[in-house]
Amino acid sequence: MLFKKKLALACILLSFVMIFMVACTGNTSNEFKAGTYTAEAKGHTGPVKVEVTFTKDQITDITVLEHTETAGLGDNALEKIKKDILAGQTLNVDTVSGATYSSDAMLIAVTDCIEQAGGDVEALKNKAADDVTAKDDIEKTVDVVVVGGGGAGFAAAVSAAENGASVILIEKSIAIGGNTLRSGGGYNTNNPELQSTMEITDSLLDELKGYLDADPKDYGDFAPTLEVLQNQIKEYIESGDTHLFDSPELHAIHTYIGGKRTDLEGNEIVGDYDLVTTYTNNTLPAMKWLEGNGVEMRDDVGTILGALWPRSHGGVKPLGTAFIDPLAEKAVELGTEIMLETKGEELIVEDGVVVGIKATKTDGTSVTLMANKGVVMATGGFGENGEMRQEYNTYWPTMPLTMKSTNTPDATGDGIVMGREIGAKLVGMEFIQLMPSSHPETGSLAGGVWGSAEDQVFVNKDGKRFVNEYSGRDTLASAILKQEDQLAYIICDEKTAGLSPEGKNVWGDSIEDLLGNKSVYKADTLEELAIQLGMDESALVDEINKYNGYIEKGEDPEFKKSNFGSKILTGPFYATPRSPSVHHTMGGLSIDTSARVINEDGKIIPGFYAAGEVTGGIHGGNRLGGNAISDIITFGKIAGESAAKDK
């Protein structure tokens, strides 16, 4: 049985779709010069090189010789495109949602080979593939159905299974991972074991002392938490301890401050006290739970952009794969059935209780899944739904339909819509977070070089700093939007660029590829870097020298940066152009501390649970960098346990 489960997992993670080596009997009305040809095209993270073999009238084989596309997503897209081309003997195939660049690279490279073989490309583009027909309806019953295959979904699936529930997880994409797979993988939590090995800086100590003068009355529902924090800080200072201080209460206050926002209509929002404190009190236990389920965490702590404090952890494996891969493996080991290319569309409600979900597979097959104990919604936010963004946004002056996004294309608010249709209460929908450090052309987080937020220096096209780089993400994004061409450069040196010994950034992008496509600029001196960027060379040099002086003094009189990293001193120097794009939607389904969904009358909807970006209420109007992964894991775990134990 264990062998079968591991075999099933291998199919899920490594090749969701078997390669069809089809020898079609029908004539394609196309002639080729028989032989094998090679070509390559630019994918999401590097070149995709293919080898295509032809007979006189058929494409008989496609081999991917080389690629660096994202494991579990981009590589699956390559396999699916390959299968569809071979099966239909056509170029008229759909790209894979969430992996457009990988899909396009495969199609372009194969097209190049067809041209080399003398084939009629236009005829193959216009040739209809064989009709995809729906199969027999699927009907199943389990204890818990999880909708969404990202971090929250898999945390819920593992947690529910650990608590004795039978589980089916459905995911509308060809691949698991969702936005978790695309994320930077930062996990915020206090961690005395690691933070006690770090020294507190004068600026961070001054921030702590500032809380001693704060009036609890100004903190609303969070007044009790501030009072506890003030006592903790007093004891810390009196002890003479110089190690980095942190606590769940400080994390809660940062989450409260970071999320307290007012929209353009004067409406104020803050994180829900019960949800925030449940979150910050459980991030460390949730991380220990992850480690117990195979997730390997690094033994260092930094600051994700917009995190406000050095409490950001990361996995040993790259980015979101650190969480998705081991959780998926554990879920399968515990008996979870995973159904890919299965889109949840309608919750089934009987006598006011959610008892299942109706879904549809990509081939049109109808799926009905009944849940004895509950449905966990973990479909993510609505960052890729331009109409929904415009419908709710009251925070940003404009929210164009064309604004780029860091999100998977599948983040279209499906779970929010399904919940809304059965009367679920929505909270915080008006507030949408922009990621300040996104690629200007693709909107992606990838494609740049930088280190921890302490080390980052932002300059505009004149080579001037314009913002406190340790601010919240909406503050940074707003400041960049006011610069010429809504563009900023993150300036790094050899030490702060965050490159691996192999010359790759955290997303696995090669620095040579990044330089080649102008995603990053590199020079031996700051003067040379300024010239490449079209800046006055003395302006950039003077600005970096001034910033280095602020580090020496431990004070930033211009922008009040509260935590400094290393000086920008040692070449080579790098500049990464960045512009804001849609990153996180703060609003969604209202939940309680057990992850049970609340209706518009403030009552629990029996049998309905939610976790992750599909929910609202935790982050107020602005999420701290690094809070998302620890949120989806913490509340995903809670949701799975609640669903398994209820009834």
Buried (B, 14 or more C-beta within 10 A) or exposed (E): EEEEBEEBBEBBBEEBBEBEEBEBEEEBEBBBEEEBBBBBBBBBBBBBBBBBBBEEBBBBBBEBEEBBBBBBBBBBBBBBBBBBBBBBBBBEBEBBBBBBBBBBBBBBBBBBBBEBBEBBBEBBBEBEBEEEEEEEEBEBBBBBBBBBBBBBBBBBBBBBBBBEBBBBBBBBBBBBBBBBBBBBBBBBBBBEEBBEEBEBBEBBBEBBEEBEEBEBEEBEBBBEBBBBBBEBBEEBBEEEEEEBBBBBBBBBBBBBBBBBBEBEEEEEBBBBBEBBBBBBBBBBEBBBBBEEBBBEBBEEBBBBBBBBBBBBBBBEBBBBBBBBBBBBBBBBBBBBBBBBBBBBBBBBBEEEBBBBBBBBBBEEBBBBBBBBBBBBBBBBBBBBBBEBBEEBBBBBEEBEEEBBBBBBBBBBBBBBBBBBEBBBBBBBBBBBBBBBBBBBEBBBBBBBBBBBBBBBBBBBBBBBBBBBBBBBBBBBBBBBBEBEEEBBBBBBBEBBBBBEEEBBBBBBBBBEBBBEEEBBBBBEEBBBBBBEBEBEBEBBBBBBEEBBEBBEEEBBEBBEBBBBBBBBBEBBBBBBBBBBBBBBBBBBBBBBBBBBBBBEEEEBBBBBBBBBBBBBBBBBBBBBBBBBBBBBBBBBBBBBBBBBBBE
